[in-house]
């Protein structure tokens, strides 16, 4: 399965916001097992983007 349009839009928006805050995006991955995009921002901020486009920040 491929990322949804909503996920890709949310991913782009999140990356733009992170770069405006001068945060580095260390890692991105699309997990086919649960259809989520995972992002590691800096050393500590973990983000998941669900197939609906909802962004979860930990």
PDB file of N, CA, C and O in Angstrom, chain B, residues numbered from 101:
ATOM      1  N   UNK B 101       0.841  -1.180   0.000  1.00  0.00           N
ATOM      2  CA  UNK B 101       0.000   0.000   0.000  1.00  0.00           C
ATOM      3  C   UNK B 101       0.890   1.247   0.000  1.00  0.00           C
ATOM      4  O   UNK B 101       1.973   1.243   0.584  1.00  0.00           O
ATOM      5  N   UNK B 102       0.442   2.274  -0.635  1.00  0.00           N
ATOM      6  CA  UNK B 102       1.166   3.544  -0.750  1.00  0.00           C
ATOM      7  C   UNK B 102       0.612   4.563   0.239  1.00  0.00           C
ATOM      8  O   UNK B 102      -0.518   4.423   0.706  1.00  0.00           O
ATOM      9  N   UNK B 103       1.405   5.594   0.562  1.00  0.00           N
ATOM     10  CA  UNK B 103       0.878   6.667   1.425  1.00  0.00           C
ATOM     11  C   UNK B 103      -0.338   7.335   0.765  1.00  0.00           C
ATOM     12  O   UNK B 103      -0.404   7.454  -0.458  1.00  0.00           O
ATOM     13  N   UNK B 104      -1.283   7.761   1.585  1.00  0.00           N
ATOM     14  CA  UNK B 104      -2.476   8.426   1.061  1.00  0.00           C
ATOM     15  C   UNK B 104      -2.158   9.881   0.728  1.00  0.00           C
ATOM     16  O   UNK B 104      -1.149  10.429   1.172  1.00  0.00           O
ATOM     17  N   UNK B 105      -3.023  10.483  -0.049  1.00  0.00           N
ATOM     18  CA  UNK B 105      -2.867  11.905  -0.379  1.00  0.00           C
ATOM     19  C   UNK B 105      -2.890  12.748   0.886  1.00  0.00           C
ATOM     20  O   UNK B 105      -2.125  13.704   1.009  1.00  0.00           O
ATOM     21  N   UNK B 106      -3.758  12.403   1.823  1.00  0.00           N
ATOM     22  CA  UNK B 106      -3.843  13.142   3.082  1.00  0.00           C
ATOM     23  C   UNK B 106      -2.538  13.039   3.872  1.00  0.00           C
ATOM     24  O   UNK B 106      -2.087  14.015   4.471  1.00  0.00           O
ATOM     25  N   UNK B 107      -1.939  11.847   3.864  1.00  0.00           N
ATOM     26  CA  UNK B 107      -0.665  11.667   4.558  1.00  0.00           C
ATOM     27  C   UNK B 107       0.432  12.516   3.926  1.00  0.00           C
ATOM     28  O   UNK B 107       1.212  13.155   4.632  1.00  0.00           O
ATOM     29  N   UNK B 108       0.490  12.522   2.615  1.00  0.00           N
ATOM     30  CA  UNK B 108       1.534  13.282   1.929  1.00  0.00           C
ATOM     31  C   UNK B 108       1.383  14.780   2.153  1.00  0.00           C
ATOM     32  O   UNK B 108       2.377  15.486   2.321  1.00  0.00           O
ATOM     33  N   UNK B 109       0.147  15.268   2.156  1.00  0.00           N
ATOM     34  CA  UNK B 109      -0.091  16.685   2.444  1.00  0.00           C
ATOM     35  C   UNK B 109       0.332  17.015   3.871  1.00  0.00           C
ATOM     36  O   UNK B 109       0.991  18.028   4.104  1.00  0.00           O
ATOM     37  N   UNK B 110      -0.043  16.164   4.826  1.00  0.00           N
ATOM     38  CA  UNK B 110       0.316  16.388   6.227  1.00  0.00           C
ATOM     39  C   UNK B 110       1.830  16.307   6.404  1.00  0.00           C
ATOM     40  O   UNK B 110       2.406  17.085   7.165  1.00  0.00           O
ATOM     41  N   UNK B 111       2.472  15.382   5.715  1.00  0.00           N
ATOM     42  CA  UNK B 111       3.926  15.241   5.779  1.00  0.00           C
ATOM     43  C   UNK B 111       4.611  16.517   5.288  1.00  0.00           C
ATOM     44  O   UNK B 111       5.515  17.030   5.947  1.00  0.00           O
ATOM     45  N   UNK B 112       4.189  17.017   4.155  1.00  0.00           N
ATOM     46  CA  UNK B 112       4.764  18.244   3.602  1.00  0.00           C
ATOM     47  C   UNK B 112       4.554  19.411   4.558  1.00  0.00           C
ATOM     48  O   UNK B 112       5.497  20.141   4.863  1.00  0.00           O
ATOM     49  N   UNK B 113       3.333  19.591   5.027  1.00  0.00           N
ATOM     50  CA  UNK B 113       3.041  20.697   5.951  1.00  0.00           C
ATOM     51  C   UNK B 113       3.886  20.596   7.217  1.00  0.00           C
ATOM     52  O   UNK B 113       4.423  21.599   7.687  1.00  0.00           O
ATOM     53  N   UNK B 114       4.007  19.387   7.772  1.00  0.00           N
ATOM     54  CA  UNK B 114       4.789  19.222   8.987  1.00  0.00           C
ATOM     55  C   UNK B 114       6.258  19.540   8.739  1.00  0.00           C
ATOM     56  O   UNK B 114       6.887  20.212   9.556  1.00  0.00           O
ATOM     57  N   UNK B 115       6.806  19.074   7.640  1.00  0.00           N
ATOM     58  CA  UNK B 115       8.218  19.340   7.326  1.00  0.00           C
ATOM     59  C   UNK B 115       8.478  20.829   7.154  1.00  0.00           C
ATOM     60  O   UNK B 115       9.515  21.326   7.592  1.00  0.00           O
ATOM     61  N   UNK B 116       7.564  21.543   6.530  1.00  0.00           N
ATOM     62  CA  UNK B 116       7.715  22.988   6.379  1.00  0.00           C
ATOM     63  C   UNK B 116       7.703  23.661   7.743  1.00  0.00           C
ATOM     64  O   UNK B 116       8.542  24.519   8.016  1.00  0.00           O
ATOM     65  N   UNK B 117       6.763  23.283   8.601  1.00  0.00           N
ATOM     66  CA  UNK B 117       6.690  23.882   9.947  1.00  0.00           C
ATOM     67  C   UNK B 117       7.943  23.578  10.760  1.00  0.00           C
ATOM     68  O   UNK B 117       8.447  24.455  11.461  1.00  0.00           O
ATOM     69  N   UNK B 118       8.452  22.357  10.679  1.00  0.00           N
ATOM     70  CA  UNK B 118       9.659  21.983  11.419  1.00  0.00           C
ATOM     71  C   UNK B 118      10.858  22.791  10.928  1.00  0.00           C
ATOM     72  O   UNK B 118      11.676  23.240  11.730  1.00  0.00           O
ATOM     73  N   UNK B 119      10.964  22.974   9.621  1.00  0.00           N
ATOM     74  CA  UNK B 119      12.098  23.733   9.090  1.00  0.00           C
ATOM     75  C   UNK B 119      11.995  25.211   9.452  1.00  0.00           C
ATOM     76  O   UNK B 119      13.020  25.866   9.639  1.00  0.00           O
ATOM     77  N   UNK B 120      10.784  25.749   9.554  1.00  0.00           N
ATOM     78  CA  UNK B 120      10.621  27.140   9.974  1.00  0.00           C
ATOM     79  C   UNK B 120      11.088  27.343  11.413  1.00  0.00           C
ATOM     80  O   UNK B 120      11.501  28.440  11.786  1.00  0.00           O
ATOM     81  N   UNK B 121      11.021  26.281  12.220  1.00  0.00           N
ATOM     82  CA  UNK B 121      11.497  26.333  13.600  1.00  0.00           C
ATOM     83  C   UNK B 121      12.974  25.926  13.704  1.00  0.00           C
ATOM     84  O   UNK B 121      13.510  25.762  14.800  1.00  0.00           O
ATOM     85  N   UNK B 122      13.617  25.767  12.544  1.00  0.00           N
ATOM     86  CA  UNK B 122      15.030  25.392  12.454  1.00  0.00           C
ATOM     87  C   UNK B 122      15.327  24.049  13.118  1.00  0.00           C
ATOM     88  O   UNK B 122      16.386  23.863  13.719  1.00  0.00           O
ATOM     89  N   UNK B 123      14.388  23.126  13.004  1.00  0.00           N
ATOM     90  CA  UNK B 123      14.558  21.772  13.521  1.00  0.00           C
ATOM     91  C   UNK B 123      14.996  20.850  12.383  1.00  0.00           C
ATOM     92  O   UNK B 123      14.486  20.950  11.267  1.00  0.00           O
ATOM     93  N   UNK B 124      15.927  19.966  12.665  1.00  0.00           N
ATOM     94  CA  UNK B 124      16.380  19.028  11.642  1.00  0.00           C
ATOM     95  C   UNK B 124      15.479  17.795  11.630  1.00  0.00           C
ATOM     96  O   UNK B 124      15.036  17.319  12.676  1.00  0.00           O
ATOM     97  N   UNK B 125      15.225  17.304  10.455  1.00  0.00           N
ATOM     98  CA  UNK B 125      14.473  16.064  10.297  1.00  0.00           C
ATOM     99  C   UNK B 125      15.516  14.970  10.085  1.00  0.00           C
ATOM    100  O   UNK B 125      16.172  14.898   9.046  1.00  0.00           O
ATOM    101  N   UNK B 126      15.645  14.130  11.095  1.00  0.00           N
ATOM    102  CA  UNK B 126      16.704  13.127  11.111  1.00  0.00           C
ATOM    103  C   UNK B 126      16.344  11.875  10.319  1.00  0.00           C
ATOM    104  O   UNK B 126      17.209  11.258   9.698  1.00  0.00           O
ATOM    105  N   UNK B 127      15.062  11.500  10.341  1.00  0.00           N
ATOM    106  CA  UNK B 127      14.664  10.237   9.735  1.00  0.00           C
ATOM    107  C   UNK B 127      13.206  10.301   9.317  1.00  0.00           C
ATOM    108  O   UNK B 127      12.371  10.850  10.037  1.00  0.00           O
ATOM    109  N   UNK B 128      12.901   9.748   8.167  1.00  0.00           N
ATOM    110  CA  UNK B 128      11.509   9.552   7.763  1.00  0.00           C
ATOM    111  C   UNK B 128      11.369   8.123   7.239  1.00  0.00           C
ATOM    112  O   UNK B 128      12.290   7.568   6.639  1.00  0.00           O
ATOM    113  N   UNK B 129      10.201   7.548   7.481  1.00  0.00           N
ATOM    114  CA  UNK B 129       9.968   6.171   7.032  1.00  0.00           C
ATOM    115  C   UNK B 129       8.471   5.948   6.865  1.00  0.00           C
ATOM    116  O   UNK B 129       7.659   6.414   7.664  1.00  0.00           O
ATOM    117  N   UNK B 130       8.131   5.228   5.810  1.00  0.00           N
ATOM    118  CA  UNK B 130       6.750   4.793   5.632  1.00  0.00           C
ATOM    119  C   UNK B 130       6.675   3.338   6.076  1.00  0.00           C
ATOM    120  O   UNK B 130       7.316   2.468   5.486  1.00  0.00           O
ATOM    121  N   UNK B 131       5.898   3.081   7.105  1.00  0.00           N
ATOM    122  CA  UNK B 131       5.758   1.737   7.642  1.00  0.00           C
ATOM    123  C   UNK B 131       4.563   1.057   6.982  1.00  0.00           C
ATOM    124  O   UNK B 131       3.414   1.413   7.244  1.00  0.00           O
ATOM    125  N   UNK B 132       4.839   0.089   6.134  1.00  0.00           N
ATOM    126  CA  UNK B 132       3.779  -0.610   5.407  1.00  0.00           C
ATOM    127  C   UNK B 132       2.938  -1.505   6.307  1.00  0.00           C
ATOM    128  O   UNK B 132       1.809  -1.848   5.957  1.00  0.00           O
ATOM    129  N   UNK B 133       3.478  -1.888   7.466  1.00  0.00           N
ATOM    130  CA  UNK B 133       2.738  -2.767   8.370  1.00  0.00           C
ATOM    131  C   UNK B 133       1.512  -2.087   8.948  1.00  0.00           C
ATOM    132  O   UNK B 133       0.459  -2.708   9.096  1.00  0.00           O
ATOM    133  N   UNK B 134       1.652  -0.782   9.281  1.00  0.00           N
ATOM    134  CA  UNK B 134       0.515  -0.073   9.876  1.00  0.00           C
ATOM    135  C   UNK B 134       0.112   1.162   9.064  1.00  0.00           C
ATOM    136  O   UNK B 134      -0.698   1.967   9.524  1.00  0.00           O
ATOM    137  N   UNK B 135       0.669   1.313   7.868  1.00  0.00           N
ATOM    138  CA  UNK B 135       0.320   2.401   6.943  1.00  0.00           C
ATOM    139  C   UNK B 135       0.487   3.779   7.577  1.00  0.00           C
ATOM    140  O   UNK B 135      -0.389   4.636   7.464  1.00  0.00           O
ATOM    141  N   UNK B 136       1.624   3.980   8.245  1.00  0.00           N
ATOM    142  CA  UNK B 136       1.905   5.260   8.890  1.00  0.00           C
ATOM    143  C   UNK B 136       3.253   5.798   8.421  1.00  0.00           C
ATOM    144  O   UNK B 136       4.170   5.039   8.107  1.00  0.00           O
ATOM    145  N   UNK B 137       3.349   7.112   8.383  1.00  0.00           N
ATOM    146  CA  UNK B 137       4.632   7.761   8.128  1.00  0.00           C
ATOM    147  C   UNK B 137       5.213   8.124   9.488  1.00  0.00           C
ATOM    148  O   UNK B 137       4.548   8.754  10.310  1.00  0.00           O
ATOM    149  N   UNK B 138       6.457   7.722   9.717  1.00  0.00           N
ATOM    150  CA  UNK B 138       7.142   8.040  10.972  1.00  0.00           C
ATOM    151  C   UNK B 138       8.239   9.052  10.673  1.00  0.00           C
ATOM    152  O   UNK B 138       8.941   8.943   9.668  1.00  0.00           O
ATOM    153  N   UNK B 139       8.380  10.038  11.556  1.00  0.00           N
ATOM    154  CA  UNK B 139       9.383  11.091  11.390  1.00  0.00           C
ATOM    155  C   UNK B 139      10.085  11.274  12.735  1.00  0.00           C
ATOM    156  O   UNK B 139       9.437  11.311  13.781  1.00  0.00           O
ATOM    157  N   UNK B 140      11.416  11.388  12.699  1.00  0.00           N
ATOM    158  CA  UNK B 140      12.185  11.742  13.881  1.00  0.00           C
ATOM    159  C   UNK B 140      12.728  13.144  13.660  1.00  0.00           C
ATOM    160  O   UNK B 140      13.488  13.384  12.721  1.00  0.00           O
ATOM    161  N   UNK B 141      12.335  14.067  14.530  1.00  0.00           N
ATOM    162  CA  UNK B 141      12.755  15.462  14.434  1.00  0.00           C
ATOM    163  C   UNK B 141      13.760  15.713  15.552  1.00  0.00           C
ATOM    164  O   UNK B 141      13.469  15.479  16.725  1.00  0.00           O
ATOM    165  N   UNK B 142      14.944  16.189  15.180  1.00  0.00           N
ATOM    166  CA  UNK B 142      15.986  16.358  16.175  1.00  0.00           C
ATOM    167  C   UNK B 142      16.321  15.012  16.785  1.00  0.00           C
ATOM    168  O   UNK B 142      16.296  13.986  16.104  1.00  0.00           O
ATOM    169  N   UNK B 143      16.633  15.019  18.061  1.00  0.00           N
ATOM    170  CA  UNK B 143      16.970  13.767  18.748  1.00  0.00           C
ATOM    171  C   UNK B 143      15.815  13.189  19.548  1.00  0.00           C
ATOM    172  O   UNK B 143      15.886  12.043  19.994  1.00  0.00           O
ATOM    173  N   UNK B 144      14.735  13.973  19.740  1.00  0.00           N
ATOM    174  CA  UNK B 144      13.734  13.536  20.712  1.00  0.00           C
ATOM    175  C   UNK B 144      12.285  13.567  20.249  1.00  0.00           C
ATOM    176  O   UNK B 144      11.446  12.916  20.872  1.00  0.00           O
ATOM    177  N   UNK B 145      11.954  14.281  19.202  1.00  0.00           N
ATOM    178  CA  UNK B 145      10.549  14.433  18.822  1.00  0.00           C
ATOM    179  C   UNK B 145      10.168  13.353  17.810  1.00  0.00           C
ATOM    180  O   UNK B 145      10.725  13.290  16.713  1.00  0.00           O
ATOM    181  N   UNK B 146       9.225  12.516  18.188  1.00  0.00           N
ATOM    182  CA  UNK B 146       8.734  11.461  17.316  1.00  0.00           C
ATOM    183  C   UNK B 146       7.358  11.845  16.797  1.00  0.00           C
ATOM    184  O   UNK B 146       6.499  12.278  17.565  1.00  0.00           O
ATOM    185  N   UNK B 147       7.149  11.691  15.507  1.00  0.00           N
ATOM    186  CA  UNK B 147       5.892  12.067  14.873  1.00  0.00           C
ATOM    187  C   UNK B 147       5.403  10.890  14.042  1.00  0.00           C
ATOM    188  O   UNK B 147       6.189  10.217  13.376  1.00  0.00           O
ATOM    189  N   UNK B 148       4.105  10.651  14.087  1.00  0.00           N
ATOM    190  CA  UNK B 148       3.485   9.661  13.211  1.00  0.00           C
ATOM    191  C   UNK B 148       2.346  10.335  12.470  1.00  0.00           C
ATOM    192  O   UNK B 148       1.595  11.121  13.048  1.00  0.00           O
ATOM    193  N   UNK B 149       2.222  10.024  11.194  1.00  0.00           N
ATOM    194  CA  UNK B 149       1.119  10.544  10.392  1.00  0.00           C
ATOM    195  C   UNK B 149       0.260   9.356   9.971  1.00  0.00           C
ATOM    196  O   UNK B 149       0.706   8.467   9.245  1.00  0.00           O
ATOM    197  N   UNK B 150      -0.972   9.366  10.443  1.00  0.00           N
ATOM    198  CA  UNK B 150      -1.902   8.281  10.146  1.00  0.00           C
ATOM    199  C   UNK B 150      -2.399   8.385   8.707  1.00  0.00           C
ATOM    200  O   UNK B 150      -2.205   9.409   8.053  1.00  0.00           O
ATOM    201  N   UNK B 151      -3.034   7.335   8.220  1.00  0.00           N
ATOM    202  CA  UNK B 151      -3.536   7.334   6.836  1.00  0.00           C
ATOM    203  C   UNK B 151      -4.590   8.407   6.603  1.00  0.00           C
ATOM    204  O   UNK B 151      -4.815   8.817   5.464  1.00  0.00           O
ATOM    205  N   UNK B 152      -5.241   8.869   7.679  1.00  0.00           N
ATOM    206  CA  UNK B 152      -6.238   9.932   7.567  1.00  0.00           C
ATOM    207  C   UNK B 152      -5.608  11.315   7.441  1.00  0.00           C
ATOM    208  O   UNK B 152      -6.291  12.294   7.140  1.00  0.00           O
ATOM    209  N   UNK B 153      -4.273  11.385   7.679  1.00  0.00           N
ATOM    210  CA  UNK B 153      -3.581  12.661   7.660  1.00  0.00           C
ATOM    211  C   UNK B 153      -3.415  13.273   9.046  1.00  0.00           C
ATOM    212  O   UNK B 153      -2.803  14.331   9.193  1.00  0.00           O
ATOM    213  N   UNK B 154      -3.959  12.609  10.060  1.00  0.00           N
ATOM    214  CA  UNK B 154      -3.819  13.087  11.442  1.00  0.00           C
ATOM    215  C   UNK B 154      -2.359  12.947  11.879  1.00  0.00           C
ATOM    216  O   UNK B 154      -1.725  11.917  11.645  1.00  0.00           O
ATOM    217  N   UNK B 155      -1.834  14.007  12.521  1.00  0.00           N
ATOM    218  CA  UNK B 155      -0.451  14.025  12.962  1.00  0.00           C
ATOM    219  C   UNK B 155      -0.400  13.804  14.474  1.00  0.00           C
ATOM    220  O   UNK B 155      -1.029  14.534  15.239  1.00  0.00           O
ATOM    221  N   UNK B 156       0.355  12.791  14.892  1.00  0.00           N
ATOM    222  CA  UNK B 156       0.546  12.486  16.302  1.00  0.00           C
ATOM    223  C   UNK B 156       1.984  12.828  16.679  1.00  0.00           C
ATOM    224  O   UNK B 156       2.929  12.301  16.093  1.00  0.00           O
ATOM    225  N   UNK B 157       2.144  13.717  17.665  1.00  0.00           N
ATOM    226  CA  UNK B 157       3.480  14.146  18.099  1.00  0.00           C
ATOM    227  C   UNK B 157       3.717  13.614  19.500  1.00  0.00           C
ATOM    228  O   UNK B 157       2.868  13.752  20.380  1.00  0.00           O
ATOM    229  N   UNK B 158       4.883  13.002  19.699  1.00  0.00           N
ATOM    230  CA  UNK B 158       5.246  12.461  21.009  1.00  0.00           C
ATOM    231  C   UNK B 158       6.510  13.117  21.500  1.00  0.00           C
ATOM    232  O   UNK B 158       6.987  12.800  22.590  1.00  0.00           O
TER     233      UNK B 158
END
